Each structure stands twice: as structure tokens, then as C-alpha cells.
Amino acid sequence: MDRSLFSPNCSGRLVRITEPTQDWAFVPASLPPNWQFPARLAELLGDAREALGILEGVGRNLENPELLIRPLQNREALTSSSLEGTYVTPEQLLLYEIEYREPSPNDEQGLDWQEVHNYCRAIKRGCEMVDAENMPFLLRVVKEIHKVLLVGARGERARAGEFRPWQVQLGSRGRFIPPPHLEIPDLMKNLEQYMNTRDERINPLVQCFIVHYQFEAIHPFVDGNGRVGRVLLAIMIYKMLGHRNPWLYLSAYFERYKNEYIENLFRVSTHDDWESWIEFCLRGVVWQAKESIRRCDRLQAIKVEYLGQVKNPSSRSFPIIEGLFHDPVVTAPSLAAKHGVTWPTAKADIEKLIDAAILKELPDTWPRAYAALKIMDAAYGETEQWN
């Protein structure tokens, strides 16, 4: 690691390491940071809180919150994984969940699908655990999230659910080397304490982003640190801001501005530049909250449109349409199992929705799969392309 990149007022200390080679590692200072929230960011913080408040209001008014939660969590899983170099399409993820099977160690495509599937499970598991705890952000929650992320996927043998017992580095040339493994227990104990202590100097939203930096700087696991950190960020925002459900996920913003994301994290370490990092994150909250609101509005409009498109509906037509907002890709076997009907009956229901221009067959799938393309676009497409 290039020691010259770290200024005299960096946010931690550099220590010598000898394994795997002689180098320098960075040990972040304990929290809370010696930093005051600047007045110039007060307006931006107000914008972020307002956008989050509107998103919370939209979510609370939904008859079925899963209309918004499921696509937001799936999109978070897809984009967070792509930040780590794992690229899966929404169709692939949804088909994998319909025909779930644990991949073999040599099934590269299946391992990609499993990683993204695990991310969705990790969000849900983390939310379940913090909802059940009096002091929610315990290290065993963090370890459980890590374990769920790795099960059946790449890195499963990299001590799932355990802090790393050796030195790691970020980047092929070690642009950033996190603290030696012997420092991790004390650093994570301090992080746990800070996560469960209200920092009265700053807004809870800002505290969430301080925690996110600290977790990534510590890099406590052998593998999966980026994904664990982003799952933890979403859950912390949900709990610390008192939302009814976890609505905000920032991986799409971090992916879009990946270089800035990485550089701003790095500058906290090298120059104690909390201000640039927090400003970047607050802008992301505004951007992501507004985008999620727009997706919800579009999904609501599609729901009204779909319910009016079916001619001569059966008793199952409307429940099936409702279900498409949770699972927009279906097969005749999956539909038959869900609604307790025979395969021919399910196929007839699908044909009715094809005639209504609600479903369209996906090519090269077996069993044949059908997608509600408007829902797919509203949930996973780029909002800038919408009229």
C-alpha cells in the first residue's frame, strides 16, 4: 500500500505487516469520529430526510407493501452483486428462484445466480434478527448476514460467519490494505457499541454512513465484505430512522457512481475527509428515494391497467395478476402449485393473460416461462427512459 497517499491527519494509523509480504496496513480510529457535521450540508440533509419521508409515506399507504419491497430488494441484490463483478439479469434471478437448485462447485452460472439469491435472503434474515433484538445491531447479526450470503456460493469455505484469521488486501496491487486480523475483535466491538449508541451530535442517517465507512475500512471477513456492508446499511437506515419497512437501498447509486464511491471511502481513510463522503451519500439518498417513489407510482398505474385488460376473467385471474407484482416471471408448474390447480388449468390461465397482453413468453426457457414485461421494466428498468 502506498504510504505516501495518507496525509498526516488521516483517520487512523498505519502499521507494519510482514504477511503475506512486508507492507503497510491501515487501522481506522475508533468511533465516534472526531468530526463535526458542517453547516453547508444542512440543506442537503434536509432534502434527504424529506425524500425519505415521502418514500416512507408512499410505502405506508400501499395496500400490499410487497408491491414495492420485493422489486427493490431484488434490484438491490442485482446491483450490489454487480459491484463485486457478478452479473445476473432480473429474468435469470426470478427463473432461478422458481426452479431453485443448489449449484455444483463447477457451475459458474449457477453460482452467480446463487450469490444474488443469497443477497435477497440475507436482507430478509438481517431484518428478522434486528426486529427481534432489544439491541439490534449485534455482531452475531453481522456474522449471520455473512453466513447467509455465502451458503452454497463462491467463498462458502472462506470461513462463513467468522472474522478473518489472516491479512487481506483490496485491489490486485494492494491499493488499500485493511487492519491486521488481530485488530479486528477490538475494532468490531467498538463498531457494535457505536451502532447501538445514539450519536447525539449528528442525524441518525449520517451515523449510518459513518458505520458503513468503518465496516468497509475494517474489512472483517475474508470475502463478501462489500455485500455485507451494503445489507447492513439498508437495515440500519430502516431501523434507525423508524421506518415501517426497509424501503431504501443504495447499491444502484453506488454502482452508477462506482469510482466516486470507492474514492470517497478511500479519502476518509487517507485525509479524514468525512465531509465529501457524507455529501456523496446524502445525494444518493435523494436520488434513490425519488427513483423508488417513481417506480412505485409506475407499478401502481400498471396494476390498475392490468386489472382492466382481462376479458372474461376467471376466479383466479385477479389473484394471478396481483401475484405478478411479487413474481413477474411464471411457469405453468409454478402457477399450478401456487393456486392449487392442474397444469392444463394453469396453462389456460397463462394463455388468457397472454391474450390480454399482460404476459409474454420468454425465449429459450424450459419449462416455458412467461414474464409481465411492464412490471419487469418498472421494477428493474432505468427510470430515465420512461416518458
Protein Blocks (a to p, Z undefined) as FASTA:
>chain_A
ZZklpcfkbcbdcdddfbfbdcdddddddddddddddfklmmmmmmmmmmmmmmmmmmmm
pmblmlmmmmmmmmmmmmmmmmnopacdfklmmmmmmmgccddfklmklmmmmmmmmmmm
mmmmmmmmmmmpmblbafklmmmmmmmmmgopahklnoghiacfbdcdehjklpaacddf
klmmmmmmmmmmmmmpccfkbcfklmmmmmmmmmmmnomafghklmmmmmmmmmmmmmmn
opabdfbccklmmmmmmmmmmmmmmmmmmnopaklmmmmmmmmmmmmmmmmmmmmmmmmm
mmmmmmmmpghiafklmmmmmmmmmmmcccfklmmmmnopafklmmmmmmmmmmnomacc
dehiacdddddfklmmmmmmcfklpZZ
